[in-house]
Amino acid sequence: MSRRRIFLALLGMAPLVSLPALAQTRPIPKIGVLWHAATPEDEAVYAEPLKKSFSDLGYVENRDLIFIETYASEQYEKFIVNAAQLVKSNVGVIIAVTGPAATAAQRATTTIPIVFLIVPDPVGRNFAKSLSRLGGNLTGLSTAAVDLSSKRLEQLKAAIPGLTRVGLFVNAKDPPMSHAVEERTRSAATALNVAVEVTRIEAPQELNSAFTRVRSSEIPAVVFMQDPLFFNERQQIAKLGLSHGVATMVANGLMVCEGCLISYGPNFPAQFRRVASFVDKILKGQSPSEIPMRSLHALNLS
């Protein structure tokens, strides 16, 4: 009789004993990140608000989720390799920073949820049929970068009233965006009676010669397309602008802190602070197609 009681007691304890073991074997979600710069140090200014957005929701890194971060070194072809790497790593969600990163992720998987940010015109990039009708496995945050191109030129003209000629630097490796920015800038320039000279940059090493050509052409100012290439080269751009006596209008206020003349563009840290809310919904079972894309209109003029 006593043996039977002991057996029943142990049997009753079995579920209690197994619960911790089950908790320990539950897989921790892996979040892949497609960064555009070369190193964690280069991305620190945005990685900090991104990760804080998760901690604000109660997530603890390496306990509740694991970040697998990749870096493209501003070479957009590396996004393809990095996206494939994240898919192979069986990540639960991919965070794609910039449009080219999201495009690479979209090509790499049609099943893993993708949350993008700093993406101008997501509908034009075929990430969705519309901001309200998504479909597929993408959602995220867009910027009004193309629309702001004309405003950027208007602000520069206001700062330099006698301005009649301006340079426009675009990233040649992102043709859809550069063409849209060029078209919108030229349209605004016609109304402002300003001539625009476009320079297509493929690599940071080309910036020095590009500034030299602008200066030799007696162009007093340059407008920069919103692009990670130019943001990561903000110190070089500021120094080149000052040394060549060329005014620089940029899209990110942090570039003014490095010495650029004036900026007009989105509040980029605000986008990174909202990423976790998208990922959180996905981890709790919601489909990306059910999470509306958001367009962030908070602007900075500095």
N, C-alpha and C positions, 0 to 999 in steps of 0.2 A: 504493500500500500504506500509506504514512504517513497519507494522508487518511482511509483506512478505519479505521485505528487511532485517530485523533483523534475520528472520529465515534462509534465504539463507546465510547470513554472518556467523551465528553460524555453519551452516552446512559445510561451507568451512573451518572453523577453526578446525572442529572435527578431521581430520587426524593429524593436527599439535599438538593438545592436546594429542592425543593417543600415539604418537611416544615415548615420555619419559616413559610412562607407559609400553609400549612394551619392551623397553630397560631394565627396571627394573625387568621385569618378565622373561627375557631370562636367562636360567640356566647357572651358571658358571661351566665350565668343572672341574671335580674332577680327580686328578691324584693320583693313589695309588702307594705306594712305599713299596717294600718288602726289608727291611734292615735286615742284618744278626746279628748285635750286640744286646745288651740289652737295650740301652738307647740312646736318642738323643745326649748326651754328647759323648758316645762312637763312634758315627757316624759323629760327627761334622767335622772331618777332610775331609770327603768326601761330606757331606751334603752341605757344603759351596760352593764348586765349582759346584755341581749339580744345586743348586738353582740360583747361579750366571749365569749359562748358560742360564737360562730362562730370567733373568732380562736383559741380554745382547741382547736378541731378543725382548725386549720391554714388556715382561709379568710382571705384578705386582701381587704378591701373594695376595689372597683374593679379588682381583678385577677381574682379568682375568682368574685365576685358583685357585683351592684349593688343597693342598696336604693332603692326608690321609696316614699317615706313620705308619707302623707296625714294630715290632722288634721281632726277633726270639731267641735272647739270645744264639746264636750258637747251638741251638737245632733244627736240620733240620726238625724234625717232626712238629715243630711249623709253618714252612712255609706253610704247608697244611692248617692249621687252619687260618692263616693270609690271605692266598690267597682267601679262601672261604669268609672271612670277607669282603675283598675288592670287590669281585663279588657281594655280598649282598648289599654293599653300592652303587652299580651302578656307579662305577668309569668309566671314559671314556677311560683311558689308565692305564696299570700297568707297572711300572718300576721295574724290577726284578734284584736285585744285587746278583750276583753269579749264578752258574749253578743250584744248588739245589733249589734256589728260582724260577728260570725260569721253572724248571721241575714242581714244585708245581703249578705255575700259569698256565702252559700249561694243567695240569690235571684239573684245576678248571674251565677253560673256553676255548671254541673254537671260541668265537666271539669277546670278548674284546681284542683290540690290546695290545700286550706285547712287551716292549722294554727291552732287557737284556743287561748287561754289566759285565765285569770280568768273562767271560765264555770261558774257554778253549775248543776247539773242539766242536763248536755248531752243526756241521754235525754229529759227533759221538754221540752226545746226542739226536739226532733225532729232532732237532729244525728246520731243513731244509734239503732238498735233496742235496743242495750244497750252497755255498756262493752266487751264482748268481741265483739259482732256489730255491726260498723260499717256496711259498705256505703257507697256514695256516695263523695264526695270530701273528707270531713272527718275529721280526727283532732286530738288535742291534749291539753290539760291542763285538768282541772276542779277546782273548789274545793268545799268542803262548806259553802258560805255559808248555805244554808237551815238545815241541821242545826245550825250554830253560833249561830243566832238565839236559841235557848232558852238556850244556854250563856252567851251574852253578857249576857242578863238575869240569870241566876244569879250571874255574877261581879259585876255591878253591885249586886245585892242583898246580896252578901257584903261589898262595900266600904261600902255604906250600909245597915246592918242595919234601920233604922227605915223604910225605903223602902216606901211604900204606893201611890204614883202615879208614873207614868213616861210620858214622851213617846216616840213612835216616829216618826222621820223616814224616809220612803221616797221613792224617785224615781218620780214619777208617770208618767214616760215609759217605764218598764219595768214594765208591769202584771203580767206573769207572775211576775217575781221579787218585786215589792213585795207582791203578794197572798200568795205563799208565805211570805215573811218575816213578814208580819202574822199569818197563821194560826198559824205556829209560835210566834211571840212571845206571842200571846194564850193559847195552850195552856199555855206555861210560866208566864205571869203568873197564871193561875187556880190553879196548884199553889203558887205563891209568895204568893198573896193580894195581888197587885199589880194596880191598875187601869191600863189602857193607853189613851192618847189618841194617835191616829194623825194625822200631818200629812203631806200629799202635796206634795212640792216639785217644781216644774217647771223652775225657773231659779235661779241663785245669788242674784238680786236679792230672792228671796222669803225668804231665810234670816233677815234682820234682823227682819221683821215676825213670822216664825214663832217666833223666840226671845222676842219681846215678848209674844206671846199665851201662850206657855208660862209665862213668869214671872208674868204677870197672873193666870193660873189657879193659881198657887202649886204648879206641878209642879217638883220639885227636880232632876230629871235627865232626860236625853234619850238614847235609844239610836239609833244611826244604822245604817241598812241598809248592807251592803257595796256600794258603788257608786262609780264614778269621779267622778261629780258631787261627792260629798262629799269625796273624797280631794283633788281639785283645789282645793276651797275650804277646805282644812284650816286655813289661817291665819285666814281669816274666822271659821270655826266656833270655833276656839280663843278668839279675841278676844271673840266674842259670848257664849260660855259664861262666860268670866271676868267680863265686864262686867255680865251679867244674873244672875250667881251661880247658874248652872245647870250641874250636873255633866254631862260628856259622855262617853258610852261609844261608842267607834268600833271599826272593824274592821281598822284598819291601824296598826301600831306607829309608823310614821313620823309619824302625826298627833299622837301624844303628844309627840314632839320639838318640835312647834309650839305645844304648850300644852293639848291636850285632856287630860282627866283619866286615862282608862284605855282600853286597847284589848284586844281578844281576837279573833284572826283568823288567817288563813293567812300563811305566810311568802311574800309576793308576789315579792320578788327571786329566790327559789329557783325560781319558775315560769319567769321570764324566762331564768334560767341554763340551763334545760333545752330551750328552744325549738329550738336549733340541731340537737340530736340528731334531732328529727323531720324537719326540713328536709333535713338531710344524707342521711337514708335515702331521701327522695323524690328528691333530686337524683341519687342513685345508682341510681334506677330502681324503687324500691319504691312500690307503690300505697298511698295513704292508708288504704284499706280493709283493708290487711294490717298496719297499725301500730296496736296497741291504744291506746285512750285511757288516760290515767293520771290518777288522782285524788291530789292532793298533800295530805297530812294533816299536814305540819309546821306547828305552831301557835306563835303568839307571844302571850304575855300580858305587857303592860307598862303 
